[in-house]
Amino acid sequence: MKPSFSKIHDSFKLNGNHFNPKYLKELAIDFIKDGEPYEVQIGSFLINWLDQNECVNVSTSGSTGIPKTIKLAKEAMVNSAIATGLFFNLKPTNKALHCLPSSYIAGKMMLVRAMVLGLEIDCVNPTSKLQINKNKTYHFSAMVPLQVRNNSNAIHNIKTLIIGGSKVSKSLEAQLIESPCNSYETYGMTETVTHVAVRQLQSKFLKVQPYFKALPSIHFSQDHRQCLVIKAPKITNTVVVTNDIVRLITDTSFELLGRYDNVINSGGVKLFPEQIEAKLHVILKQRFMVAGIKDETLGEKLVLIIENPSEAITTILNKIKTLKTLDKFEIPKAIYALDAFVETNSGKLQRGKTLKKVLV
């Protein structure tokens, strides 16, 4: 059967049951009327997917700007699902675990992949601590980093796990090293219908890869700022110009350096917060971020903001100064503590708003 948004694969199952479009629509209506909040989200999306419109409205997360609603072509979502299936060798009747909110693109795409590829998908409440059937093996799932961290004793049931929504920290990477689950960090956005590239993380059976690799039919280049430019003709008719500074390895692979918006120019030296944070993860267990604030001498000075620090600021600064991996320019000029960082509704850190809390 040729994949199409108007068709559902014969092998598709949801929570153990086969559904054709008619009965899937009935299930969606039942979810909306009597389901748990996460099932209402699933039902609402399925109703939209099964209607006659060629597009669906999707909300962006708002992590790097004001949240907005954009239209995505259903055929583009089908093509994205096919690319993921090819990259990870997913087959009809493979088992999938759906544990993301279906109000956002990542959760919607788990359902699309199941319907297009013929996966047997189980849906659970998308909380930080998941109720996963430990006696069942899943071929594929997607989680945010917080879920992976909080369910480390259960992900051994999952053969292939993609992790997105926010950056995978060094401490989480270390946690996954002895896991039999093959994990991948994803790169993408709502406009590219979730991930267009993935980076393989270390596991019991796979060696870590330093670079992101493109999914099928995706190609990369750079603009004058060295920011990533994405060409994905089967997903979007326009070239996507990002604000992510990269080192381009080939036209299908890159190393992610940091956000153009986040780059700190301190005394003429360009500092990438994401790279500095990766080095600081060795000593800082609480959530933290680095940023630049205006300085008369340096133009911008590097500062560290920690959420509920467990040690005295002077103790933390002394530990930082002992890190051999940090250049002298990467040592924060000041450290601030906050009770809580500012997040989007989907749990992503809002750097700009968090920094404003410090400067008030």
TORMAR-287211 format. One record per residue (C-alpha): z, y, x; residue number from 0. Coordinates in nm, 4 decimals. Each point is the difference from the previous one (the first is absolute). Layout:
<pts>
<pt up="Z" north="Y" east="X" num="NUM"/>
...
</pts>
This chain:
<pts>
<pt up="0.0000" north="0.0000" east="0.0000" num="0"/>
<pt up="-0.1022" north="0.3402" east="0.1428" num="1"/>
<pt up="0.3104" north="0.2202" east="0.0281" num="2"/>
<pt up="0.0081" north="0.2897" east="-0.2456" num="3"/>
<pt up="0.2687" north="0.2080" east="-0.1664" num="4"/>
<pt up="-0.1259" north="-0.1258" east="-0.3367" num="5"/>
<pt up="0.0734" north="-0.3624" east="0.0926" num="6"/>
<pt up="0.3103" north="-0.1978" east="0.0891" num="7"/>
<pt up="-0.0201" north="-0.2915" east="0.2423" num="8"/>
<pt up="0.0354" north="-0.3411" east="-0.1649" num="9"/>
<pt up="0.2818" north="-0.0952" east="0.2404" num="10"/>
<pt up="0.2097" north="0.3121" east="-0.0676" num="11"/>
<pt up="0.3555" north="-0.0639" east="-0.1162" num="12"/>
<pt up="0.2812" north="0.2440" east="-0.0760" num="13"/>
<pt up="0.3537" north="-0.1390" east="0.0073" num="14"/>
<pt up="-0.1383" north="-0.3535" east="-0.0178" num="15"/>
<pt up="-0.2406" north="0.0466" east="-0.2929" num="16"/>
<pt up="-0.3788" north="0.0311" east="-0.0210" num="17"/>
<pt up="-0.1342" north="0.3068" east="-0.1824" num="18"/>
<pt up="-0.3431" north="0.1071" east="-0.1143" num="19"/>
<pt up="-0.0520" north="0.3729" east="-0.0751" num="20"/>
<pt up="0.0969" north="-0.0346" east="-0.3666" num="21"/>
<pt up="0.3333" north="-0.1743" east="0.0609" num="22"/>
<pt up="0.0753" north="0.2105" east="0.3076" num="23"/>
<pt up="-0.0294" north="0.3104" east="-0.2183" num="24"/>
<pt up="0.2402" north="-0.1564" east="-0.2504" num="25"/>
<pt up="0.2470" north="-0.0706" east="0.2827" num="26"/>
<pt up="-0.0358" north="0.3618" east="0.1175" num="27"/>
<pt up="0.0855" north="0.1272" east="-0.3485" num="28"/>
<pt up="0.3057" north="-0.2290" east="-0.0107" num="29"/>
<pt up="0.1113" north="0.1323" east="0.3397" num="30"/>
<pt up="-0.0311" north="0.3592" east="-0.1207" num="31"/>
<pt up="0.1909" north="-0.0700" east="-0.3230" num="32"/>
<pt up="0.2787" north="-0.2301" east="0.1196" num="33"/>
<pt up="-0.0172" north="-0.0301" east="0.3790" num="34"/>
<pt up="0.2246" north="0.1170" east="0.2799" num="35"/>
<pt up="-0.0966" north="0.3399" east="0.1508" num="36"/>
<pt up="-0.2042" north="-0.1668" east="0.2766" num="37"/>
<pt up="-0.1796" north="-0.2147" east="-0.2588" num="38"/>
<pt up="-0.0824" north="0.3125" east="-0.2015" num="39"/>
<pt up="-0.1716" north="0.1354" east="0.3127" num="40"/>
<pt up="-0.1956" north="-0.3257" east="0.0384" num="41"/>
<pt up="-0.0976" north="0.0020" east="-0.3667" num="42"/>
<pt up="-0.1147" north="0.3633" east="0.0105" num="43"/>
<pt up="-0.2238" north="-0.0656" east="0.2997" num="44"/>
<pt up="-0.1485" north="-0.3174" east="-0.1496" num="45"/>
<pt up="-0.0881" north="0.1897" east="-0.3189" num="46"/>
<pt up="-0.1804" north="0.2593" east="0.2124" num="47"/>
<pt up="-0.1730" north="-0.2670" east="0.2080" num="48"/>
<pt up="-0.1251" north="-0.1881" east="-0.3053" num="49"/>
<pt up="-0.1430" north="0.3028" east="-0.1832" num="50"/>
<pt up="-0.3646" north="0.1132" east="0.0124" num="51"/>
<pt up="0.0536" north="0.2864" east="0.2438" num="52"/>
<pt up="-0.1436" north="-0.0352" east="0.3503" num="53"/>
<pt up="0.2898" north="0.1854" east="0.1646" num="54"/>
<pt up="0.3790" north="0.0002" east="-0.0053" num="55"/>
<pt up="0.2348" north="0.2922" east="0.0619" num="56"/>
<pt up="0.2354" north="-0.0538" east="0.2935" num="57"/>
<pt up="0.2855" north="0.2190" east="0.1243" num="58"/>
<pt up="0.0316" north="0.0747" east="0.3705" num="59"/>
<pt up="0.3434" north="-0.0363" east="0.1573" num="60"/>
<pt up="0.0452" north="0.3622" east="0.1081" num="61"/>
<pt up="0.1378" north="-0.0945" east="0.3424" num="62"/>
<pt up="-0.2270" north="0.2520" east="0.1795" num="63"/>
<pt up="-0.0600" north="0.2483" east="-0.2803" num="64"/>
<pt up="0.0300" north="0.0642" east="-0.3713" num="65"/>
<pt up="-0.0412" north="-0.3202" east="-0.2056" num="66"/>
<pt up="-0.3262" north="-0.0029" east="-0.1926" num="67"/>
<pt up="-0.1994" north="-0.2236" east="-0.2290" num="68"/>
<pt up="-0.3407" north="-0.1212" east="0.1175" num="69"/>
<pt up="-0.2682" north="-0.2185" east="-0.1549" num="70"/>
<pt up="-0.0888" north="-0.3274" east="0.1716" num="71"/>
<pt up="-0.3047" north="-0.2040" east="-0.0926" num="72"/>
<pt up="0.0900" north="-0.3507" east="-0.1137" num="73"/>
<pt up="-0.2901" north="-0.1414" east="0.2008" num="74"/>
<pt up="0.1472" north="0.1653" east="0.3113" num="75"/>
<pt up="0.3302" north="-0.1737" east="-0.0739" num="76"/>
<pt up="-0.1884" north="-0.3298" east="-0.0399" num="77"/>
<pt up="-0.1740" north="0.0551" east="0.3353" num="78"/>
<pt up="0.3335" north="0.0781" east="0.1661" num="79"/>
<pt up="0.1453" north="-0.3229" east="-0.1405" num="80"/>
<pt up="-0.2964" north="-0.1986" east="0.1328" num="81"/>
<pt up="0.0380" north="0.1575" east="0.3478" num="82"/>
<pt up="0.3685" north="-0.0974" east="0.0079" num="83"/>
<pt up="-0.0866" north="-0.3516" east="-0.1129" num="84"/>
<pt up="-0.2594" north="-0.0386" east="0.2759" num="85"/>
<pt up="0.2265" north="0.1401" east="0.2721" num="86"/>
<pt up="0.2954" north="-0.2236" east="-0.0883" num="87"/>
<pt up="-0.2082" north="-0.2998" east="-0.1134" num="88"/>
<pt up="0.1533" north="-0.0045" east="-0.3485" num="89"/>
<pt up="-0.1333" north="-0.2731" east="-0.2296" num="90"/>
<pt up="0.0087" north="-0.0639" east="-0.3768" num="91"/>
<pt up="0.3306" north="-0.1623" east="-0.1122" num="92"/>
<pt up="0.1855" north="0.1489" east="0.3017" num="93"/>
<pt up="0.3471" north="0.1156" east="-0.1056" num="94"/>
<pt up="0.0863" north="0.3706" east="0.0142" num="95"/>
<pt up="0.3290" north="0.1860" east="-0.0469" num="96"/>
<pt up="-0.0155" north="0.3407" east="-0.1693" num="97"/>
<pt up="0.3116" north="0.2088" east="0.0718" num="98"/>
<pt up="-0.1262" north="0.3595" east="0.0104" num="99"/>
<pt up="0.0079" north="0.2617" east="-0.2794" num="100"/>
<pt up="-0.3241" north="-0.0172" east="-0.1979" num="101"/>
<pt up="0.0111" north="0.3742" east="-0.0618" num="102"/>
<pt up="-0.1460" north="0.0564" east="0.3490" num="103"/>
<pt up="-0.3219" north="-0.1215" east="0.1606" num="104"/>
<pt up="0.1614" north="-0.2682" east="0.2212" num="105"/>
<pt up="0.1516" north="-0.1743" east="-0.3025" num="106"/>
<pt up="-0.3154" north="0.0371" east="-0.2080" num="107"/>
<pt up="-0.2079" north="-0.1552" east="0.2780" num="108"/>
<pt up="0.2176" north="-0.3121" east="0.0158" num="109"/>
<pt up="-0.0977" north="-0.0645" east="-0.3628" num="110"/>
<pt up="-0.3673" north="0.0795" east="0.0675" num="111"/>
<pt up="-0.0099" north="-0.2388" east="0.2965" num="112"/>
<pt up="0.1421" north="-0.2757" east="-0.2156" num="113"/>
<pt up="-0.2498" north="0.0561" east="-0.2831" num="114"/>
<pt up="-0.2999" north="0.0362" east="0.2338" num="115"/>
<pt up="0.0818" north="-0.2725" east="0.2549" num="116"/>
<pt up="0.1522" north="-0.2501" east="-0.2414" num="117"/>
<pt up="0.3525" north="0.0105" east="0.1393" num="118"/>
<pt up="0.3023" north="-0.1388" east="-0.1817" num="119"/>
<pt up="0.2324" north="0.3003" east="-0.0004" num="120"/>
<pt up="0.3726" north="0.0083" east="-0.0778" num="121"/>
<pt up="0.1437" north="0.3402" east="-0.0950" num="122"/>
<pt up="0.3617" north="0.0903" east="0.0798" num="123"/>
<pt up="0.2034" north="0.3169" east="-0.0439" num="124"/>
<pt up="-0.1034" north="0.2311" east="0.2899" num="125"/>
<pt up="0.3501" north="0.0808" east="0.1225" num="126"/>
<pt up="0.1182" north="0.0261" east="0.3603" num="127"/>
<pt up="0.1770" north="-0.3372" east="-0.0315" num="128"/>
<pt up="-0.2527" north="-0.2399" east="-0.1520" num="129"/>
<pt up="0.0501" north="-0.3103" east="-0.2094" num="130"/>
<pt up="-0.2366" north="-0.2330" east="0.1877" num="131"/>
<pt up="-0.0322" north="-0.3696" east="-0.0848" num="132"/>
<pt up="0.1060" north="-0.1544" east="0.3325" num="133"/>
<pt up="-0.1434" north="-0.3380" east="-0.1004" num="134"/>
<pt up="-0.3540" north="0.1361" east="-0.0405" num="135"/>
<pt up="-0.2531" north="0.0796" east="0.2722" num="136"/>
<pt up="-0.2142" north="0.3111" east="-0.0387" num="137"/>
<pt up="-0.3270" north="0.0519" east="0.1854" num="138"/>
<pt up="0.0026" north="0.3780" east="-0.0326" num="139"/>
<pt up="0.2232" north="0.2944" east="-0.0872" num="140"/>
<pt up="0.0450" north="0.3730" east="0.0642" num="141"/>
<pt up="0.3280" north="0.1853" east="0.0567" num="142"/>
<pt up="0.1341" north="0.3321" east="0.1209" num="143"/>
<pt up="0.2106" north="-0.0053" east="0.3208" num="144"/>
<pt up="0.3312" north="0.0313" east="-0.1887" num="145"/>
<pt up="-0.0772" north="-0.3141" east="-0.2007" num="146"/>
<pt up="-0.0904" north="-0.1946" east="0.3140" num="147"/>
<pt up="0.3245" north="0.1060" east="0.1679" num="148"/>
<pt up="0.2133" north="-0.0911" east="-0.3038" num="149"/>
<pt up="-0.1694" north="-0.3364" east="-0.0638" num="150"/>
<pt up="-0.0357" north="-0.1382" east="0.3501" num="151"/>
<pt up="0.1598" north="-0.3302" east="-0.1057" num="152"/>
<pt up="-0.2632" north="-0.0539" east="-0.2718" num="153"/>
<pt up="-0.3310" north="0.1071" east="0.1537" num="154"/>
<pt up="-0.0334" north="-0.3301" east="0.1868" num="155"/>
<pt up="-0.1471" north="-0.1211" east="-0.3311" num="156"/>
<pt up="-0.2944" north="0.2369" east="0.0475" num="157"/>
<pt up="-0.2866" north="-0.0990" east="0.2291" num="158"/>
<pt up="-0.1677" north="0.3424" east="0.0224" num="159"/>
<pt up="0.1877" north="0.3241" east="-0.0674" num="160"/>
<pt up="-0.1494" north="0.3487" east="0.0113" num="161"/>
<pt up="0.2442" north="0.2890" east="0.0484" num="162"/>
<pt up="-0.0852" north="0.3557" east="-0.1039" num="163"/>
<pt up="0.1234" north="0.3150" east="-0.1668" num="164"/>
<pt up="0.1617" north="0.1304" east="0.3180" num="165"/>
<pt up="-0.0084" north="-0.0765" east="0.3711" num="166"/>
<pt up="0.1408" north="-0.3305" east="0.1246" num="167"/>
<pt up="0.2838" north="0.0891" east="0.2359" num="168"/>
<pt up="0.0595" north="-0.1633" east="0.3374" num="169"/>
<pt up="0.3242" north="-0.1506" east="-0.1289" num="170"/>
<pt up="-0.1826" north="-0.1623" east="-0.2926" num="171"/>
<pt up="-0.2689" north="-0.1295" east="0.2339" num="172"/>
<pt up="0.2737" north="-0.1602" east="0.2102" num="173"/>
<pt up="0.1512" north="-0.1558" east="-0.3116" num="174"/>
<pt up="-0.3326" north="-0.1700" east="-0.0808" num="175"/>
<pt up="-0.0589" north="-0.1546" east="0.3426" num="176"/>
<pt up="0.1656" north="-0.3333" east="-0.0813" num="177"/>
<pt up="-0.1314" north="-0.0160" east="-0.3557" num="178"/>
<pt up="-0.2555" north="-0.2679" east="-0.0967" num="179"/>
<pt up="-0.1519" north="0.2584" east="-0.2346" num="180"/>
<pt up="-0.3151" north="0.1618" east="0.1442" num="181"/>
<pt up="0.0493" north="0.3720" east="-0.0580" num="182"/>
<pt up="-0.2409" north="0.2916" east="0.0205" num="183"/>
<pt up="0.0580" north="0.3751" east="-0.0074" num="184"/>
<pt up="-0.2596" north="0.1694" east="-0.2202" num="185"/>
<pt up="-0.1817" north="0.3311" east="0.0286" num="186"/>
<pt up="-0.1463" north="0.1694" east="-0.3051" num="187"/>
<pt up="0.0569" north="0.2364" east="-0.2900" num="188"/>
<pt up="-0.0628" north="0.0298" east="-0.3702" num="189"/>
<pt up="-0.3409" north="0.1599" east="0.0635" num="190"/>
<pt up="-0.1117" north="-0.3092" east="0.1969" num="191"/>
<pt up="0.1379" north="-0.2410" east="-0.2624" num="192"/>
<pt up="0.2947" north="-0.1063" east="0.2215" num="193"/>
<pt up="-0.0603" north="-0.1414" east="0.3471" num="194"/>
<pt up="-0.3208" north="0.0303" east="0.1999" num="195"/>
<pt up="0.1561" north="-0.1362" east="0.3214" num="196"/>
<pt up="0.2874" north="-0.2249" east="0.1035" num="197"/>
<pt up="0.2012" north="-0.0578" east="0.3168" num="198"/>
<pt up="0.1307" north="-0.3479" east="0.0730" num="199"/>
<pt up="0.3735" north="-0.0138" east="0.0735" num="200"/>
<pt up="0.1817" north="-0.2522" east="0.2162" num="201"/>
<pt up="0.1130" north="-0.3242" east="-0.1656" num="202"/>
<pt up="0.0748" north="-0.3567" east="0.0982" num="203"/>
<pt up="-0.3698" north="-0.0828" east="-0.0207" num="204"/>
<pt up="-0.1811" north="0.3290" east="0.0724" num="205"/>
<pt up="0.0047" north="0.2430" east="0.2937" num="206"/>
<pt up="0.0403" north="0.3699" east="-0.0710" num="207"/>
<pt up="-0.3152" north="0.2125" east="0.0030" num="208"/>
<pt up="0.0344" north="0.3657" east="0.1084" num="209"/>
<pt up="-0.2986" north="0.1226" east="-0.2002" num="210"/>
<pt up="-0.0962" north="0.0241" east="-0.3640" num="211"/>
<pt up="-0.3115" north="-0.2020" east="-0.0864" num="212"/>
<pt up="-0.2383" north="0.0877" east="-0.2823" num="213"/>
<pt up="-0.0550" north="-0.2114" east="-0.3078" num="214"/>
<pt up="-0.3609" north="-0.1143" east="-0.0590" num="215"/>
<pt up="-0.2595" north="0.2783" east="-0.0505" num="216"/>
<pt up="0.2398" north="0.2732" east="0.1240" num="217"/>
<pt up="-0.0861" north="0.2215" east="0.3008" num="218"/>
<pt up="0.1867" north="0.2771" east="0.1813" num="219"/>
<pt up="-0.0746" north="0.3147" east="0.1997" num="220"/>
<pt up="0.1880" north="0.3195" east="0.0945" num="221"/>
<pt up="-0.0320" north="0.3685" east="-0.0811" num="222"/>
<pt up="0.0501" north="0.2944" east="0.2385" num="223"/>
<pt up="0.3807" north="-0.0329" east="-0.0353" num="224"/>
<pt up="-0.0146" north="-0.3679" east="0.1058" num="225"/>
<pt up="0.0975" north="-0.0916" east="-0.3564" num="226"/>
<pt up="-0.1256" north="-0.3196" east="-0.1576" num="227"/>
<pt up="-0.3127" north="0.0109" east="-0.2178" num="228"/>
<pt up="-0.0544" north="-0.2968" east="-0.2315" num="229"/>
<pt up="-0.3377" north="-0.1234" east="-0.1221" num="230"/>
<pt up="0.0451" north="-0.2567" east="-0.2768" num="231"/>
<pt up="-0.3224" north="-0.0029" east="-0.2066" num="232"/>
<pt up="0.1092" north="-0.2834" east="-0.2298" num="233"/>
<pt up="0.3223" north="0.1806" east="-0.0865" num="234"/>
<pt up="-0.0822" north="0.3716" east="-0.0019" num="235"/>
<pt up="-0.3277" north="0.1960" east="-0.0032" num="236"/>
<pt up="0.1478" north="0.2712" east="0.2212" num="237"/>
<pt up="0.1198" north="-0.0137" east="0.3595" num="238"/>
<pt up="0.3814" north="0.0259" east="0.0112" num="239"/>
<pt up="0.1297" north="0.2436" east="0.2625" num="240"/>
<pt up="0.3682" north="-0.0623" east="0.0711" num="241"/>
<pt up="0.2718" north="0.1980" east="0.1783" num="242"/>
<pt up="0.0947" north="-0.3006" east="0.2144" num="243"/>
<pt up="-0.0600" north="0.0456" east="0.3727" num="244"/>
<pt up="-0.1259" north="-0.3223" east="0.1561" num="245"/>
<pt up="-0.1305" north="-0.1472" east="0.3202" num="246"/>
<pt up="-0.3270" north="-0.1592" east="-0.1044" num="247"/>
<pt up="-0.0483" north="-0.3405" east="0.1651" num="248"/>
<pt up="-0.3266" north="-0.0974" east="-0.1742" num="249"/>
<pt up="-0.1600" north="0.1025" east="-0.3274" num="250"/>
<pt up="0.2119" north="-0.2698" east="-0.1674" num="251"/>
<pt up="0.3338" north="0.0396" east="0.1814" num="252"/>
<pt up="0.2416" north="0.2781" east="0.0949" num="253"/>
<pt up="0.3492" north="0.0788" east="0.1259" num="254"/>
<pt up="0.1985" north="0.2269" east="-0.2318" num="255"/>
<pt up="0.1667" north="0.2857" east="0.1921" num="256"/>
<pt up="0.1438" north="0.2225" east="-0.2737" num="257"/>
<pt up="-0.0646" north="0.2520" east="-0.2764" num="258"/>
<pt up="-0.1865" north="0.3177" east="0.0886" num="259"/>
<pt up="0.2378" north="0.1843" east="-0.2357" num="260"/>
<pt up="0.3023" north="-0.1300" east="0.1933" num="261"/>
<pt up="-0.1117" north="0.0769" east="0.3573" num="262"/>
<pt up="0.2520" north="0.2227" east="0.1775" num="263"/>
<pt up="-0.1250" north="0.2504" east="0.2601" num="264"/>
<pt up="0.3024" north="0.0582" east="0.2199" num="265"/>
<pt up="-0.0661" north="0.2251" east="0.2985" num="266"/>
<pt up="-0.3651" north="-0.1065" east="0.0014" num="267"/>
<pt up="0.0810" north="-0.3723" east="-0.0108" num="268"/>
<pt up="-0.1204" north="-0.1944" east="-0.3044" num="269"/>
<pt up="0.2681" north="-0.2325" east="-0.1333" num="270"/>
<pt up="-0.0665" north="-0.2743" east="-0.2560" num="271"/>
<pt up="0.3111" north="-0.0580" east="-0.2173" num="272"/>
<pt up="-0.1082" north="-0.3523" east="-0.0931" num="273"/>
<pt up="-0.0160" north="-0.1075" east="0.3657" num="274"/>
<pt up="0.3356" north="0.1586" east="0.0838" num="275"/>
<pt up="0.1597" north="-0.1651" east="-0.3045" num="276"/>
<pt up="-0.1278" north="-0.3396" east="0.1134" num="277"/>
<pt up="0.1879" north="0.0481" east="0.3288" num="278"/>
<pt up="0.3196" north="0.1212" east="-0.1709" num="279"/>
<pt up="0.0168" north="-0.3041" east="-0.2292" num="280"/>
<pt up="0.1592" north="-0.1902" east="0.2888" num="281"/>
<pt up="0.3254" north="0.1934" east="-0.0345" num="282"/>
<pt up="-0.0026" north="0.1458" east="-0.3520" num="283"/>
<pt up="0.0775" north="-0.2367" east="-0.2881" num="284"/>
<pt up="0.0121" north="0.2577" east="-0.2805" num="285"/>
<pt up="-0.3124" north="0.1585" east="-0.1449" num="286"/>
<pt up="-0.1159" north="0.2990" east="0.2039" num="287"/>
<pt up="-0.2961" north="0.2235" east="0.0733" num="288"/>
<pt up="-0.1024" north="0.2490" east="0.2677" num="289"/>
<pt up="-0.1702" north="0.3301" east="-0.0742" num="290"/>
<pt up="-0.0783" north="0.3393" east="0.1479" num="291"/>
<pt up="0.1626" north="0.3290" east="-0.0942" num="292"/>
<pt up="-0.0957" north="0.3511" east="0.1112" num="293"/>
<pt up="0.1318" north="0.1093" east="0.3390" num="294"/>
<pt up="-0.0519" north="0.3356" east="0.1751" num="295"/>
<pt up="-0.0385" north="-0.1543" east="0.3444" num="296"/>
<pt up="-0.1811" north="-0.3289" east="-0.0682" num="297"/>
<pt up="-0.1890" north="0.0905" east="-0.3140" num="298"/>
<pt up="0.1451" north="-0.3145" east="-0.1581" num="299"/>
<pt up="0.2999" north="-0.2021" east="0.1090" num="300"/>
<pt up="0.0537" north="-0.3686" east="-0.0652" num="301"/>
<pt up="0.2926" north="-0.0906" east="-0.2275" num="302"/>
<pt up="0.1410" north="-0.3276" east="-0.1266" num="303"/>
<pt up="0.1254" north="-0.0437" east="-0.3580" num="304"/>
<pt up="0.2170" north="-0.3018" east="-0.0855" num="305"/>
<pt up="0.0982" north="-0.1261" east="-0.3431" num="306"/>
<pt up="0.3753" north="-0.0712" east="-0.0101" num="307"/>
<pt up="0.0534" north="-0.0539" east="0.3755" num="308"/>
<pt up="0.2667" north="-0.2569" east="0.0863" num="309"/>
<pt up="0.0839" north="0.1597" east="0.3359" num="310"/>
<pt up="0.0818" north="0.3483" east="0.1242" num="311"/>
<pt up="-0.2994" north="0.2215" east="0.0762" num="312"/>
<pt up="0.1066" north="0.0372" east="0.3661" num="313"/>
<pt up="0.0194" north="-0.3798" east="0.0364" num="314"/>
<pt up="-0.3497" north="-0.0396" east="-0.1448" num="315"/>
<pt up="-0.1421" north="0.2686" east="0.2287" num="316"/>
<pt up="0.1529" north="-0.1658" east="0.3081" num="317"/>
<pt up="-0.1556" north="-0.3320" east="-0.0989" num="318"/>
<pt up="-0.3387" north="0.1656" east="-0.0448" num="319"/>
<pt up="0.0173" north="0.1546" east="0.3473" num="320"/>
<pt up="0.0394" north="-0.3478" east="0.1520" num="321"/>
<pt up="-0.3271" north="-0.1282" east="-0.1529" num="322"/>
<pt up="-0.2463" north="-0.0548" east="0.2827" num="323"/>
<pt up="-0.2939" north="-0.0186" east="-0.2430" num="324"/>
<pt up="0.0383" north="0.3644" east="-0.1048" num="325"/>
<pt up="-0.1725" north="0.2797" east="0.1899" num="326"/>
<pt up="0.2132" north="0.3098" east="0.0601" num="327"/>
<pt up="-0.1970" north="0.1874" east="-0.2677" num="328"/>
<pt up="0.0814" north="-0.2739" east="-0.2522" num="329"/>
<pt up="0.3774" north="0.0518" east="0.0135" num="330"/>
<pt up="0.1093" north="0.1934" east="-0.3122" num="331"/>
<pt up="0.1270" north="0.3539" east="0.0550" num="332"/>
<pt up="0.2290" north="-0.0323" east="-0.3033" num="333"/>
<pt up="0.1278" north="-0.2728" east="-0.2332" num="334"/>
<pt up="0.0739" north="0.0490" east="-0.3695" num="335"/>
<pt up="0.1660" north="-0.2261" east="-0.2576" num="336"/>
<pt up="-0.0923" north="-0.0272" east="-0.3689" num="337"/>
<pt up="0.1674" north="-0.1938" east="-0.2785" num="338"/>
<pt up="-0.3376" north="-0.1057" east="-0.1444" num="339"/>
<pt up="-0.3672" north="0.0440" east="0.0889" num="340"/>
<pt up="-0.2528" north="0.1186" east="-0.2566" num="341"/>
<pt up="-0.2258" north="-0.2765" east="-0.1339" num="342"/>
<pt up="-0.2949" north="-0.0338" east="-0.2356" num="343"/>
<pt up="0.0375" north="-0.2064" east="-0.3186" num="344"/>
<pt up="-0.1453" north="-0.2965" east="0.1894" num="345"/>
<pt up="0.2610" north="0.0291" east="0.2775" num="346"/>
<pt up="-0.2086" north="0.1661" east="0.2721" num="347"/>
<pt up="0.1675" north="0.2531" east="0.2277" num="348"/>
<pt up="-0.1022" north="0.3612" east="-0.0628" num="349"/>
<pt up="0.0257" north="0.1533" east="0.3460" num="350"/>
<pt up="-0.0654" north="0.3601" east="-0.0946" num="351"/>
<pt up="0.2563" north="0.0136" east="-0.2797" num="352"/>
<pt up="0.2569" north="-0.1874" east="0.2093" num="353"/>
<pt up="-0.0422" north="0.2509" east="0.2823" num="354"/>
<pt up="0.0444" north="0.2888" east="-0.2460" num="355"/>
<pt up="0.3402" north="-0.1448" east="-0.1004" num="356"/>
<pt up="0.1090" north="0.0326" east="0.3621" num="357"/>
<pt up="-0.1241" north="0.3573" east="0.0326" num="358"/>
<pt up="0.1655" north="0.1306" east="-0.3186" num="359"/>
</pts>
